[in-house]
């Protein structure tokens, strides 16, 4: 029963290759080439993950990246308008990404590697800006760290020990 549910969840997931990069290792006989694939996986309902795979062949590297991304999935709170609940800045290495909520109809305003992460998470209206490096790996990991820091209004109200109405409207007498 649990296996069927796991298999059903895996079929709902969409994969997107963010980039494929060729790397080399110098050994005694010369250079040994391999490929690194950065892959984003998500269900479009707030669950998303990032993974990296490395192999001598492209399909194997992508497959390893997909498996790694499924292991590293996390939940993102998405509002009913398809945006995030509040502004956040994610940091990873030299990468910094500012992520801001946007009104309905704005779309995904995000550069290169960050766009697939938002789309696979189910975020349809968001503004983002890369503030640090141009390295795709650090940018997308910074965006993922920013998304992990998000909290929904319900989680914030529970943490403060009040209701959502009290949080937005002040104390009710």
DSSP file (Angstrom, degrees, kcal/mol; ACC not computed):
  #  RESIDUE AA STRUCTURE BP1 BP2  ACC     N-H-->O    O-->H-N    N-H-->O    O-->H-N    TCO  KAPPA ALPHA  PHI   PSI    X-CA   Y-CA   Z-CA
    1    1 A X     >        0   0    0      0, 0.0     4,-1.8     0, 0.0     5,-0.1   0.000 360.0 360.0 360.0 -46.2    0.0    0.0    0.0
    2    2 A X  H  >  +     0   0    0      1,-0.2     4,-2.2     2,-0.2     5,-0.1   0.862 360.0  54.6 -66.4 -34.8    2.8    2.4    0.9
    3    3 A X  H  > S+     0   0    0      2,-0.2     4,-2.7     1,-0.2    -1,-0.2   0.902 106.1  51.3 -64.3 -41.1    4.7    1.5   -2.2
    4    4 A X  H  > S+     0   0    0      1,-0.2     4,-2.3     2,-0.2    -1,-0.2   0.900 110.6  48.8 -62.3 -40.9    1.7    2.3   -4.4
    5    5 A X  H  X S+     0   0    0     -4,-1.8     4,-2.2     2,-0.2    -1,-0.2   0.904 112.1  48.8 -65.8 -41.4    1.3    5.7   -2.7
    6    6 A X  H  X S+     0   0    0     -4,-2.2     4,-2.2     2,-0.2    -2,-0.2   0.909 112.0  48.5 -63.2 -43.4    5.1    6.4   -3.3
    7    7 A X  H  X S+     0   0    0     -4,-2.7     4,-1.7     2,-0.2    -2,-0.2   0.893 110.7  51.2 -65.0 -39.8    4.8    5.4   -6.9
    8    8 A X  H  X S+     0   0    0     -4,-2.3     4,-1.1     1,-0.2    -2,-0.2   0.902 109.9  50.0 -63.0 -41.7    1.8    7.6   -7.4
    9    9 A X  H  X S+     0   0    0     -4,-2.2     4,-0.7     1,-0.2     3,-0.4   0.900 108.6  52.6 -64.6 -40.1    3.7   10.6   -5.8
   10   10 A X  H >< S+     0   0    0     -4,-2.2     3,-0.6     1,-0.2    -1,-0.2   0.843 105.1  54.8 -64.9 -33.7    6.6   10.0   -8.2
   11   11 A X  H 3< S+     0   0    0     -4,-1.7    -1,-0.2     1,-0.2    -2,-0.2   0.783 102.9  57.1 -72.7 -24.8    4.4   10.0  -11.2
   12   12 A X  H 3< S+     0   0    0     -4,-1.1    -1,-0.2    -3,-0.4    -2,-0.2   0.684  89.0  99.8 -74.9 -18.2    3.1   13.5  -10.2
   13   13 A X    <<  -     0   0    0     -4,-0.7     2,-0.4    -3,-0.6    30,-0.2  -0.430  59.5-154.2 -76.5 141.7    6.6   14.9  -10.2
   14   14 A X  E     -A   42   0A   0     28,-3.3    28,-2.2    -2,-0.1     2,-0.4  -0.900   8.8-151.6-110.0 143.8    8.0   17.0  -13.1
   15   15 A X  E     -A   41   0A   0     -2,-0.4     2,-0.4    26,-0.2    26,-0.2  -0.902  12.1-176.9-115.9 145.5   11.7   17.2  -13.7
   16   16 A X  E     -A   40   0A   0     24,-2.5    24,-2.8    -2,-0.4     2,-0.6  -0.972  23.5-134.8-141.6 127.4   13.6   20.0  -15.4
   17   17 A X  E     -A   39   0A   0     -2,-0.4    22,-0.2    22,-0.2     3,-0.1  -0.703  16.5-170.8 -79.7 120.0   17.3   20.0  -16.1
   18   18 A X  E     -     0   0A   0     20,-2.7     2,-0.3    -2,-0.6    -1,-0.2   0.936  64.7 -25.8 -78.8 -49.9   18.6   23.4  -15.0
   19   19 A X  E     -A   38   0A   0     19,-1.2    19,-2.6     2,-0.0     2,-0.4  -0.985  47.1-143.5-160.2 158.7   22.1   23.0  -16.6
   20   20 A X  E     -A   37   0A   0     -2,-0.3     2,-0.4    17,-0.2    17,-0.2  -0.996  24.0-172.8-123.8 129.5   24.6   20.4  -17.7
   21   21 A X  E     -A   36   0A   0     15,-3.0    15,-3.2    -2,-0.4     2,-0.5  -0.971  19.2-134.7-128.9 136.0   28.3   21.3  -17.2
   22   22 A X  E     +A   35   0A   0     -2,-0.4     2,-0.3    13,-0.2    13,-0.2  -0.782  28.0 179.1 -91.7 129.3   31.4   19.4  -18.4
   23   23 A X  E     -A   34   0A   0     11,-2.8    11,-2.8    -2,-0.5     2,-0.3  -0.868  10.6-152.8-124.4 159.4   34.1   19.0  -15.8
   24   24 A X  E     -A   33   0A   0     -2,-0.3     2,-0.4     9,-0.2     9,-0.2  -0.974   6.4-155.5-136.3 151.2   37.5   17.3  -16.0
   25   25 A X  E     -A   32   0A   0      7,-2.2     7,-3.3    -2,-0.3     2,-0.6  -0.991  21.2-132.9-123.2 128.7   39.9   15.7  -13.6
   26   26 A X  E     +A   31   0A   0     -2,-0.4     5,-0.2     5,-0.2     2,-0.2  -0.724  34.3 170.0 -85.6 122.5   43.6   15.5  -14.4
   27   27 A X  E >   -A   30   0A   0      3,-3.5     3,-1.7    -2,-0.6     0, 0.0  -0.658  51.3 -83.6-121.4 179.1   45.0   12.1  -13.8
   28   28 A X  T 3  S+     0   0    0      1,-0.3     3,-0.1    -2,-0.2    -2,-0.0   0.852 127.2  44.5 -54.8 -40.7   48.3   10.4  -14.7
   29   29 A X  T 3  S-     0   0    0      1,-0.2     2,-0.4     0, 0.0    -1,-0.3   0.434 126.0 -82.9 -87.7   0.4   47.3    9.5  -18.3
   30   30 A X  E <  S-A   27   0A   0     -3,-1.7    -3,-3.5     2,-0.0     2,-0.4  -0.994  76.8 -16.8 137.6-145.1   45.7   12.9  -19.1
   31   31 A X  E     -A   26   0A   0     -2,-0.4     2,-0.6    -5,-0.2    -5,-0.2  -0.846  46.3-152.4-105.2 137.9   42.3   14.4  -18.4
   32   32 A X  E     -A   25   0A   0     -7,-3.3    -7,-2.2    -2,-0.4     2,-0.3  -0.936  18.5-150.9-107.4 114.8   39.2   12.4  -17.4
   33   33 A X  E     +A   24   0A   0     -2,-0.6     2,-0.3    -9,-0.2    -9,-0.2  -0.609  22.3 163.7 -87.7 141.9   36.0   14.2  -18.6
   34   34 A X  E     -A   23   0A   0    -11,-2.8   -11,-2.8    -2,-0.3     2,-0.4  -0.939  28.4-122.3-146.6 170.6   32.7   13.9  -16.8
   35   35 A X  E     -AB  22  55A   0     20,-3.7    20,-2.2    -2,-0.3     2,-0.5  -0.927  10.5-154.8-121.8 141.1   29.4   15.7  -16.8
   36   36 A X  E     -AB  21  54A   0    -15,-3.2   -15,-3.0    -2,-0.4     2,-0.5  -0.961  11.2-166.1-113.6 128.7   27.5   17.4  -13.9
   37   37 A X  E     -AB  20  53A   0     16,-3.0    16,-2.4    -2,-0.5     2,-0.6  -0.968   7.6-157.6-117.8 127.7   23.7   17.8  -14.2
   38   38 A X  E     -AB  19  52A   0    -19,-2.6   -20,-2.7    -2,-0.5   -19,-1.2  -0.920  21.0-174.8-102.4 122.4   21.7   20.1  -12.0
   39   39 A X  E     -AB  17  51A   0     12,-2.9    12,-2.4    -2,-0.6     2,-0.4  -0.943  17.6-155.7-126.2 138.1   18.1   19.0  -11.9
   40   40 A X  E     -AB  16  50A   0    -24,-2.8   -24,-2.5    -2,-0.4     2,-0.4  -0.928  12.9-170.3-110.0 138.2   15.0   20.5  -10.2
   41   41 A X  E     +AB  15  49A   0      8,-2.6     8,-2.7    -2,-0.4     2,-0.3  -0.987  16.0 149.8-129.0 136.6   12.0   18.3   -9.4
   42   42 A X  E     -AB  14  48A   0    -28,-2.2   -28,-3.3    -2,-0.4     6,-0.2  -0.991  44.2-139.2-160.9 164.9    8.5   19.4   -8.3
   43   43 A X        -     0   0    0      4,-1.8    78,-0.2    -2,-0.3     5,-0.1   0.428  47.0-118.0-107.8  -1.4    4.8   18.7   -8.3
   44   44 A X  S    S+     0   0    0     76,-2.5    77,-0.2     3,-0.5     4,-0.1   0.569  97.9  88.7  76.5   8.0    3.5   22.2   -8.9
   45   45 A X  S    S-     0   0    0     75,-0.3    77,-0.2     2,-0.3    33,-0.2   0.069 118.3 -72.3-124.6  22.0    1.7   22.1   -5.5
   46   46 A X  S    S+     0   0    0     75,-1.0    30,-3.3     1,-0.3     2,-0.5   0.366 100.4 112.0 106.0  -5.8    4.4   23.5   -3.2
   47   47 A X  E     + C   0  75A   0     28,-0.2    -4,-1.8    73,-0.2    -3,-0.5  -0.899  37.6 156.0-104.2 127.4    6.8   20.5   -3.1
   48   48 A X  E     -BC  42  74A   0     26,-2.4    26,-3.0    -2,-0.5     2,-0.3  -0.984  16.4-174.7-147.8 154.1   10.2   21.0   -4.8
   49   49 A X  E     -BC  41  73A   0     -8,-2.7    -8,-2.6    -2,-0.3     2,-0.4  -0.992  13.8-143.8-150.5 155.7   13.7   19.6   -4.7
   50   50 A X  E     +B   40   0A   0     22,-0.6     2,-0.3    -2,-0.3   -10,-0.2  -0.937  22.3 173.7-120.0 142.9   17.1   20.2   -6.1
   51   51 A X  E     -B   39   0A   0    -12,-2.4   -12,-2.9    -2,-0.4     2,-0.4  -0.992  19.2-150.4-148.7 156.5   19.7   17.5   -7.0
   52   52 A X  E     -B   38   0A   0     -2,-0.3     2,-0.4   -14,-0.2   -14,-0.2  -0.991  12.9-173.3-129.1 134.5   23.0   17.1   -8.7
   53   53 A X  E     -B   37   0A   0    -16,-2.4   -16,-3.0    -2,-0.4     2,-0.4  -0.959   4.8-162.8-127.4 146.8   24.3   14.1  -10.6
   54   54 A X  E     +B   36   0A   0     -2,-0.4     2,-0.3   -18,-0.2   -18,-0.2  -0.994  25.6 134.1-133.5 130.7   27.7   13.4  -12.0
   55   55 A X  E     -B   35   0A   0    -20,-2.2   -20,-3.7    -2,-0.4     6,-0.0  -0.967  61.7-106.0-161.6 171.0   28.6   10.8  -14.6
   56   56 A X  S    S+     0   0    0     -2,-0.3     2,-0.3   -22,-0.2   -20,-0.1   0.670 105.3  53.5 -78.9 -17.5   30.6   10.2  -17.8
   57   57 A X  S  > S-     0   0    0    -22,-0.1     4,-2.0     1,-0.1     5,-0.2  -0.923  81.1-129.7-122.9 146.6   27.3   10.2  -19.8
   58   58 A X  H  > S+     0   0    0     -2,-0.3     4,-2.5     1,-0.2     5,-0.2   0.926 104.5  49.2 -61.6 -50.9   24.5   12.7  -19.9
   59   59 A X  H  > S+     0   0    0      1,-0.2     4,-2.4     2,-0.2    -1,-0.2   0.885 112.7  48.9 -60.7 -36.9   21.5   10.5  -19.3
   60   60 A X  H  > S+     0   0    0      2,-0.2     4,-2.4     1,-0.2    -1,-0.2   0.902 110.9  50.0 -67.0 -40.2   23.1    8.8  -16.3
   61   61 A X  H  X S+     0   0    0     -4,-2.0     4,-2.1     2,-0.2   -24,-0.2   0.908 112.1  47.9 -64.1 -41.9   24.1   12.2  -14.8
   62   62 A X  H  X S+     0   0    0     -4,-2.5     4,-2.3     2,-0.2    -2,-0.2   0.920 111.2  50.6 -64.7 -43.8   20.5   13.4  -15.3
   63   63 A X  H  X S+     0   0    0     -4,-2.4     4,-2.2     1,-0.2    -2,-0.2   0.909 111.0  48.4 -61.4 -43.0   19.0   10.3  -13.7
   64   64 A X  H  X S+     0   0    0     -4,-2.4     4,-2.2     1,-0.2    -1,-0.2   0.886 110.8  52.0 -64.0 -38.2   21.4   10.6  -10.7
   65   65 A X  H  X S+     0   0    0     -4,-2.1     4,-2.4     2,-0.2    -2,-0.2   0.886 108.4  50.6 -64.4 -39.5   20.3   14.3  -10.4
   66   66 A X  H  X S+     0   0    0     -4,-2.3     4,-2.2     2,-0.2    -2,-0.2   0.920 110.8  48.6 -64.7 -44.1   16.6   13.3  -10.4
   67   67 A X  H  X S+     0   0    0     -4,-2.2     4,-1.4     1,-0.2    -2,-0.2   0.909 112.7  48.3 -62.4 -41.9   17.2   10.7   -7.7
   68   68 A X  H  X S+     0   0    0     -4,-2.2     4,-1.3     1,-0.2    -1,-0.2   0.893 110.2  51.9 -64.9 -40.4   19.1   13.2   -5.6
   69   69 A X  H  < S+     0   0    0     -4,-2.4   -19,-0.2     1,-0.2    -2,-0.2   0.882 106.5  53.3 -64.8 -38.8   16.4   15.9   -6.0
   70   70 A X  H >< S+     0   0    0     -4,-2.2     3,-0.8     1,-0.2    -1,-0.2   0.849 109.0  50.1 -64.8 -33.3   13.7   13.5   -4.9
   71   71 A X  H 3< S+     0   0    0     -4,-1.4    -1,-0.2     1,-0.2    -2,-0.2   0.805 112.1  48.2 -72.0 -29.1   15.7   12.8   -1.7
   72   72 A X  T 3< S+     0   0    0     -4,-1.3   -22,-0.6   -22,-0.2    -1,-0.2  -0.099  80.0 141.9-106.2  34.4   16.1   16.6   -1.0
   73   73 A X  E <   -C   49   0A   0     -3,-0.8     2,-0.3   -24,-0.2   -24,-0.3  -0.444  24.1-178.8 -77.4 149.7   12.5   17.7   -1.5
   74   74 A X  E     -C   48   0A   0    -26,-3.0   -26,-2.4    -2,-0.1     2,-0.4  -0.949  27.1-106.5-143.7 163.8   11.0   20.4    0.7
   75   75 A X  E     -C   47   0A   0     -2,-0.3     2,-0.5   -28,-0.2   -28,-0.2  -0.755  24.6-163.5 -98.0 135.8    7.6   22.2    1.1
   76   76 A X        -     0   0    0    -30,-3.3     2,-0.5    -2,-0.4    72,-0.1  -0.976  22.0-126.8-117.5 125.9    7.1   25.8    0.0
   77   77 A X        -     0   0    0     -2,-0.5     8,-0.5    70,-0.3     2,-0.4  -0.614  31.5-173.7 -73.1 120.8    4.0   27.7    1.3
   78   78 A X  B     -D   84   0B   0     -2,-0.5     6,-0.2   -33,-0.2    45,-0.0  -0.958  16.6-133.0-117.2 132.3    2.2   29.1   -1.8
   79   79 A X    >   -     0   0    0      4,-2.7     3,-1.6    -2,-0.4     6,-0.0  -0.191  31.6-100.2 -75.7 173.5   -0.8   31.5   -1.4
   80   80 A X  T 3  S+     0   0    0      1,-0.3    -1,-0.1     2,-0.1    -2,-0.0   0.688 123.6  59.6 -69.4 -16.8   -4.0   31.0   -3.3
   81   81 A X  T 3  S-     0   0    0      2,-0.1    -1,-0.3    44,-0.0     3,-0.1   0.370 120.6-108.3 -89.8   4.3   -2.8   33.7   -5.8
   82   82 A X  S <  S+     0   0    0     -3,-1.6    43,-2.4     1,-0.3    42,-2.1   0.781  83.6 105.3  77.6  27.8    0.2   31.6   -6.7
   83   83 A X  S    S-     0   0    0     41,-0.2    -4,-2.7    40,-0.2    -1,-0.3  -0.648  74.3 -88.9-125.3-175.3    2.8   33.7   -4.9
   84   84 A X  B     -D   78   0B   0     41,-0.4    -6,-0.1    -2,-0.2    18,-0.1  -0.634  32.4-120.8 -96.0 157.7    4.9   33.5   -1.7
   85   85 A X  S    S-     0   0    0     -8,-0.5     2,-0.3    -2,-0.2    -1,-0.1   0.812  83.9  -4.1 -70.9 -29.9    3.6   34.9    1.6
   86   86 A X  S    S-     0   0    0     13,-0.0     2,-0.1    14,-0.0    -1,-0.1  -0.967  82.5 -78.4-156.2 167.8    6.4   37.4    2.3
   87   87 A X        +     0   0    0     -2,-0.3     2,-0.3    13,-0.1    13,-0.2  -0.458  49.8 173.5 -72.2 142.5    9.7   38.8    1.0
   88   88 A X  E     -E   99   0C   0     11,-2.6    11,-3.1    -2,-0.1     2,-0.5  -0.991  25.1-145.9-149.2 152.2   12.8   36.7    1.7
   89   89 A X  E     -E   98   0C   0     -2,-0.3     2,-0.3     9,-0.2     9,-0.2  -0.987  16.9-154.8-123.0 124.7   16.5   36.7    0.8
   90   90 A X  E     -E   97   0C   0      7,-2.7     7,-2.2    -2,-0.5     2,-0.4  -0.771   6.6-163.2-100.8 143.5   18.3   33.5    0.4
   91   91 A X  E     +E   96   0C   0     -2,-0.3     2,-0.3     5,-0.2     5,-0.2  -0.978  19.0 157.1-126.0 136.6   22.0   33.0    0.8
   92   92 A X  E >   -E   95   0C   0      3,-2.3     3,-2.4    -2,-0.4    50,-0.2  -0.804  69.3 -46.9-155.4 116.6   24.3   30.2   -0.3
   93   93 A X  T 3  S-     0   0    0      1,-0.3    -1,-0.1    -2,-0.3     0, 0.0  -0.408 123.4 -22.0  59.2-129.7   28.1   30.7   -0.7
   94   94 A X  T 3  S+     0   0    0     -2,-0.1    39,-0.6    -3,-0.1     2,-0.3   0.468 117.8 105.2 -87.4  -2.6   28.6   34.0   -2.7
   95   95 A X  E <   +E   92   0C   0     -3,-2.4    -3,-2.3    37,-0.2     2,-0.4  -0.632  43.6 176.6 -85.0 134.3   25.0   33.7   -4.1
   96   96 A X  E     -E   91   0C   0     -2,-0.3    35,-3.6    -5,-0.2    36,-0.9  -0.998   4.8-173.4-133.3 132.2   22.3   36.0   -2.8
   97   97 A X  E     -EF  90 130C   0     -7,-2.2    -7,-2.7    -2,-0.4     2,-0.5  -0.988  12.8-151.7-130.7 124.9   18.7   36.0   -4.2
   98   98 A X  E     -EF  89 129C   0     31,-2.8    31,-2.1    -2,-0.4     2,-0.5  -0.835  15.3-169.5 -93.1 127.1   16.0   38.4   -3.3
   99   99 A X  E     +EF  88 128C   0    -11,-3.1   -11,-2.6    -2,-0.5     2,-0.4  -0.979   6.3 179.8-123.3 123.3   12.5   36.9   -3.7
  100  100 A X  E     - F   0 127C   0     27,-3.3    27,-2.6    -2,-0.5   -13,-0.1  -0.940  29.4-113.0-124.4 143.9    9.4   39.1   -3.4
  101  101 A X  E     - F   0 126C   0     -2,-0.4     2,-0.3    25,-0.2    25,-0.2  -0.375  34.5-158.7 -68.1 154.5    5.7   38.3   -3.7
  102  102 A X        -     0   0    0     23,-0.9     3,-0.1   -18,-0.1    23,-0.1  -0.937  19.7-100.3-135.2 157.0    3.8   39.7   -6.7
  103  103 A X    >   -     0   0    0     -2,-0.3     3,-1.7     1,-0.2     4,-0.3  -0.289  57.0 -76.1 -73.3 162.6    0.2   40.5   -7.6
  104  104 A X  T 3  S+     0   0    0      1,-0.2    -1,-0.2     2,-0.1   -22,-0.1  -0.323 118.3  30.3 -62.1 135.8   -1.8   38.2   -9.7
  105  105 A X  T 3  S+     0   0    0     -3,-0.1    -1,-0.2    19,-0.0    -2,-0.1   0.311  87.4 105.2  98.5  -7.0   -0.9   38.4  -13.4
  106  106 A X    <   -     0   0    0     -3,-1.7    19,-0.1     1,-0.1    -2,-0.1   0.912  65.5-157.9 -71.6 -42.9    2.7   39.4  -12.9
  107  107 A X        -     0   0    0     -4,-0.3    19,-2.2    17,-0.1     2,-0.9  -0.398  40.1 -40.2  90.6-173.7    4.2   36.0  -13.8
  108  108 A X  E     -g  126   0C   0     17,-0.2     2,-1.1    -2,-0.1    19,-0.2  -0.805  53.0-173.6 -94.6 104.8    7.5   34.6  -12.9
  109  109 A X  E     +g  127   0C   0     17,-2.9    19,-1.8    -2,-0.9     2,-0.3  -0.803  38.1 125.3 -97.7  92.4   10.1   37.4  -13.1
  110  110 A X        -     0   0    0     -2,-1.1     2,-0.1    17,-0.2    19,-0.1  -0.996  54.9-115.5-151.9 146.0   13.2   35.4  -12.5
  111  111 A X    >>  -     0   0    0     -2,-0.3     3,-1.6    17,-0.1     4,-1.2  -0.422  53.4 -61.0 -85.0 160.1   16.5   34.8  -14.2
  112  112 A X  H >> S+     0   0    0      1,-0.3     4,-0.6     2,-0.2     3,-0.5   0.431 122.6  22.7   8.3 -95.9   18.0   31.7  -15.7
  113  113 A X  H 3> S+     0   0    0      1,-0.2     4,-0.6     2,-0.1    -1,-0.3   0.724 119.7  57.7 -71.3 -21.6   18.5   28.9  -13.1
  114  114 A X  H <> S+     0   0    0     -3,-1.6     4,-1.7     1,-0.2     3,-0.3   0.812  90.2  72.5 -80.1 -29.5   15.9   30.2  -10.6
  115  115 A X  H <X S+     0   0    0     -4,-1.2     4,-2.5    -3,-0.5     5,-0.2   0.899  94.8  49.5 -54.9 -49.9   12.9   30.2  -12.9
  116  116 A X  H  X S+     0   0    0     -4,-0.6     4,-2.5     1,-0.2    -1,-0.2   0.862 107.6  56.6 -61.2 -33.0   12.5   26.3  -13.1
  117  117 A X  H  X S+     0   0    0     -4,-0.6     4,-1.2    -3,-0.3    -1,-0.2   0.933 110.9  42.5 -62.2 -46.0   12.6   26.1   -9.3
  118  118 A X  H  X>S+     0   0    0     -4,-1.7     5,-2.2     2,-0.2     4,-0.7   0.920 114.8  50.0 -66.7 -44.2    9.7   28.6   -8.9
  119  119 A X  H ><5S+     0   0    0     -4,-2.5     3,-0.8     1,-0.2    -2,-0.2   0.902 111.4  47.6 -63.6 -41.3    7.6   27.0  -11.7
  120  120 A X  H 3<5S+     0   0    0     -4,-2.5   -76,-2.5     1,-0.2   -75,-0.3   0.751 107.6  57.0 -72.6 -22.8    8.0   23.5  -10.4
  121  121 A X  H 3<5S-     0   0    0     -4,-1.2   -75,-1.0    -5,-0.2    -1,-0.2   0.624 118.8-111.4 -79.7 -12.7    7.1   24.7   -6.9
  122  122 A X  T <<5 +     0   0    0     -3,-0.8     2,-0.6    -4,-0.7    -3,-0.2   0.597  68.9 144.6  92.5  12.3    3.8   26.0   -8.3
  123  123 A X      < +     0   0    0     -5,-2.2    -1,-0.3    -6,-0.2   -40,-0.2  -0.771  16.1 168.5 -86.6 119.5    4.7   29.7   -7.8
  124  124 A X        +     0   0    0    -42,-2.1     2,-0.4    -2,-0.6   -41,-0.2   0.627  64.6  44.8-107.7 -17.7    3.2   31.6  -10.7
  125  125 A X  S    S+     0   0    0    -43,-2.4   -23,-0.9   -19,-0.1   -41,-0.4  -0.917  75.1 126.3-132.4 106.2    3.6   35.3   -9.5
  126  126 A X  E     -Fg 101 108C   0    -19,-2.2   -17,-2.9    -2,-0.4     2,-0.4  -0.992  42.2-144.2-157.9 150.3    6.9   36.2   -8.1
  127  127 A X  E     +Fg 100 109C   0    -27,-2.6   -27,-3.3    -2,-0.3     2,-0.3  -0.960  26.8 172.4-114.9 136.6    9.7   38.8   -8.5
  128  128 A X  E     -F   99   0C   0    -19,-1.8     2,-0.4    -2,-0.4   -29,-0.2  -0.993  15.0-168.4-145.1 154.2   13.3   37.8   -7.9
  129  129 A X  E     -F   98   0C   0    -31,-2.1   -31,-2.8    -2,-0.3     2,-0.5  -0.986  20.6-135.0-144.0 129.2   16.8   39.3   -8.3
  130  130 A X  E     +F   97   0C   0     -2,-0.4   -33,-0.2   -33,-0.2     9,-0.0  -0.736  24.9 177.0 -82.0 126.8   20.2   37.7   -8.1
  131  131 A X        +     0   0    0    -35,-3.6   -34,-0.2    -2,-0.5    -1,-0.1   0.477  60.5  29.4-112.4  -5.2   22.4   39.9   -6.0
  132  132 A X  S    S+     0   0    0    -36,-0.9   -37,-0.2     1,-0.4    -2,-0.1   0.381 103.9   5.9-120.2-109.4   25.7   38.0   -5.9
  133  133 A X        -     0   0    0    -39,-0.6    -1,-0.4     2,-0.1   -37,-0.2  -0.181  47.7-135.9 -79.3 168.4   27.4   35.6   -8.2
  134  134 A X        +     0   0    0     -3,-0.1     2,-0.4   -39,-0.1    -1,-0.1   0.343  66.2 122.9-101.6   2.3   26.6   34.5  -11.7
  135  135 A X     >  -     0   0    0      1,-0.2     4,-2.3     2,-0.0     5,-0.2  -0.529  57.3-148.4 -68.6 118.1   27.3   30.8  -10.8
  136  136 A X  H  > S+     0   0    0     -2,-0.4     4,-2.5     1,-0.2     5,-0.3   0.861  94.0  54.5 -59.3 -39.2   24.1   28.9  -11.5
  137  137 A X  H  > S+     0   0    0      1,-0.2     4,-2.0     2,-0.2    -1,-0.2   0.939 112.2  42.3 -62.2 -47.7   24.7   26.4   -8.7
  138  138 A X  H  > S+     0   0    0      2,-0.2     4,-2.0     1,-0.2    -1,-0.2   0.860 114.2  52.3 -69.5 -34.9   25.1   29.0   -6.0
  139  139 A X  H  X S+     0   0    0     -4,-2.3     4,-2.2     2,-0.2    -2,-0.2   0.948 112.5  42.9 -66.0 -48.4   22.1   31.1   -7.3
  140  140 A X  H  X S+     0   0    0     -4,-2.5     4,-2.2     1,-0.2    -2,-0.2   0.869 114.8  50.2 -70.0 -34.7   19.6   28.2   -7.4
  141  141 A X  H  X S+     0   0    0     -4,-2.0     4,-2.2    -5,-0.3    -1,-0.2   0.862 110.0  51.3 -69.9 -34.0   20.8   26.9   -4.0
  142  142 A X  H  X S+     0   0    0     -4,-2.0     4,-2.1   -50,-0.2    -2,-0.2   0.904 110.3  49.1 -65.9 -40.8   20.4   30.4   -2.6
  143  143 A X  H  X S+     0   0    0     -4,-2.2     4,-2.4     2,-0.2    -2,-0.2   0.902 110.6  50.6 -64.2 -40.5   16.9   30.6   -4.0
  144  144 A X  H  X S+     0   0    0     -4,-2.2     4,-2.0     2,-0.2    -2,-0.2   0.902 109.2  50.6 -64.3 -40.7   16.1   27.2   -2.4
  145  145 A X  H  X S+     0   0    0     -4,-2.2     4,-1.2     2,-0.2    -1,-0.2   0.893 110.2  50.9 -63.3 -38.9   17.5   28.3    1.0
  146  146 A X  H  X S+     0   0    0     -4,-2.1     4,-0.6     1,-0.2     3,-0.4   0.912 109.7  49.1 -63.5 -43.0   15.2   31.4    0.7
  147  147 A X  H >< S+     0   0    0     -4,-2.4     3,-0.7     1,-0.2   -70,-0.3   0.844 107.3  55.8 -65.6 -33.1   12.2   29.3   -0.1
  148  148 A X  H 3< S+     0   0    0     -4,-2.0    -1,-0.2     1,-0.2    -2,-0.2   0.800 102.7  56.9 -67.8 -27.9   13.0   27.0    2.9
  149  149 A X  H 3< S+     0   0    0     -4,-1.2    -1,-0.2    -3,-0.4    -2,-0.2   0.646  84.7 107.4 -77.7 -14.9   12.9   30.1    5.2
  150  150 A X    <<  -     0   0    0     -3,-0.7     2,-0.4    -4,-0.6   -73,-0.1  -0.304  49.9-168.2 -64.8 145.8    9.4   31.0    4.1
  151  151 A X        -     0   0    0    -74,-0.1     2,-0.1   -75,-0.1    -2,-0.0  -0.999  18.8-123.6-135.3 141.9    6.6   30.4    6.6
  152  152 A X     >  -     0   0    0     -2,-0.4     4,-2.3     1,-0.1     5,-0.2  -0.349  30.3-108.7 -76.1 160.6    2.8   30.6    6.0
  153  153 A X  H  > S+     0   0    0      1,-0.2     4,-2.5     2,-0.2     5,-0.2   0.860 120.7  55.1 -57.6 -34.7    0.6   32.9    8.0
  154  154 A X  H  > S+     0   0    0      2,-0.2     4,-2.2     1,-0.2    -1,-0.2   0.914 108.3  47.2 -65.2 -42.3   -0.8   29.9    9.9
  155  155 A X  H  > S+     0   0    0      2,-0.2     4,-2.2     1,-0.2    -2,-0.2   0.903 113.4  48.5 -65.6 -40.9    2.6   28.7   10.9
  156  156 A X  H  X S+     0   0    0     -4,-2.3     4,-1.9     2,-0.2    -2,-0.2   0.916 111.9  48.5 -65.7 -43.6    3.6   32.2   12.1
  157  157 A X  H  X>S+     0   0    0     -4,-2.5     5,-2.3     1,-0.2     4,-1.1   0.900 112.0  49.6 -63.6 -40.8    0.3   32.6   14.1
  158  158 A X  H  <5S+     0   0    0     -4,-2.2     3,-0.3     1,-0.2    -1,-0.2   0.902 109.6  51.3 -64.3 -40.7    0.8   29.2   15.7
  159  159 A X  H  <5S+     0   0    0     -4,-2.2    -1,-0.2     1,-0.2    -2,-0.2   0.862 113.5  44.9 -64.6 -35.6    4.4   30.1   16.6
  160  160 A X  H  <5S-     0   0    0     -4,-1.9    -1,-0.2     2,-0.1    -2,-0.2   0.614 112.1-120.9 -83.1 -13.1    3.2   33.3   18.3
  161  161 A X  T  <5S+     0   0    0     -4,-1.1     2,-0.3    -3,-0.3    -3,-0.2   0.781  76.6 101.9  79.2  27.5    0.3   31.6   20.0
  162  162 A X  S   <S-     0   0    0     -5,-2.3    -1,-0.3    -6,-0.1    -2,-0.1  -0.801  74.1 -96.3-131.4 174.3   -2.4   33.7   18.4
  163  163 A X     >  -     0   0    0     -2,-0.3     4,-1.7    -3,-0.1     5,-0.1  -0.468  34.0-111.9 -87.8 166.7   -4.9   33.3   15.6
  164  164 A X  H  > S+     0   0    0      1,-0.2     4,-1.8     2,-0.2     5,-0.2   0.881 118.4  54.5 -64.4 -38.7   -4.3   34.5   12.0
  165  165 A X  H  > S+     0   0    0      1,-0.2     4,-2.6     2,-0.2     5,-0.2   0.903 108.2  48.3 -62.0 -42.4   -7.1   37.2   12.5
  166  166 A X  H  > S+     0   0    0      1,-0.2     4,-1.6     2,-0.2    -1,-0.2   0.855 108.2  56.2 -65.4 -34.5   -5.4   38.6   15.6
  167  167 A X  H  < S+     0   0    0     -4,-1.7    -1,-0.2     1,-0.2    -2,-0.2   0.896 118.5  30.6 -66.0 -40.0   -2.0   38.7   13.7
  168  168 A X  H  < S+     0   0    0     -4,-1.8    -2,-0.2     2,-0.1    -1,-0.2   0.774 130.5  33.9 -90.9 -28.0   -3.4   40.8   10.9
  169  169 A X  H  < S-     0   0    0     -4,-2.6    -3,-0.2     1,-0.3    -2,-0.2   0.463 104.5-121.2-108.5  -2.5   -6.0   42.9   12.7
  170  170 A X     <  -     0   0    0     -4,-1.6    -1,-0.3    -5,-0.2     2,-0.2  -0.383  62.3 -18.2  87.5-173.7   -4.5   43.3   16.2
  171  171 A X        -     0   0    0     -2,-0.1     2,-0.5    -4,-0.1    -5,-0.0  -0.470  63.7-140.9 -70.6 132.2   -6.1   42.1   19.4
  172  172 A X              0   0    0     -2,-0.2    -2,-0.1     1,-0.1    -1,-0.1  -0.831 360.0 360.0 -95.1 128.8   -9.8   41.4   19.2
  173  173 A X              0   0    0     -2,-0.5    -1,-0.1     0, 0.0    -2,-0.0   0.433 360.0 360.0 -93.4 360.0  -11.8   42.5   22.3
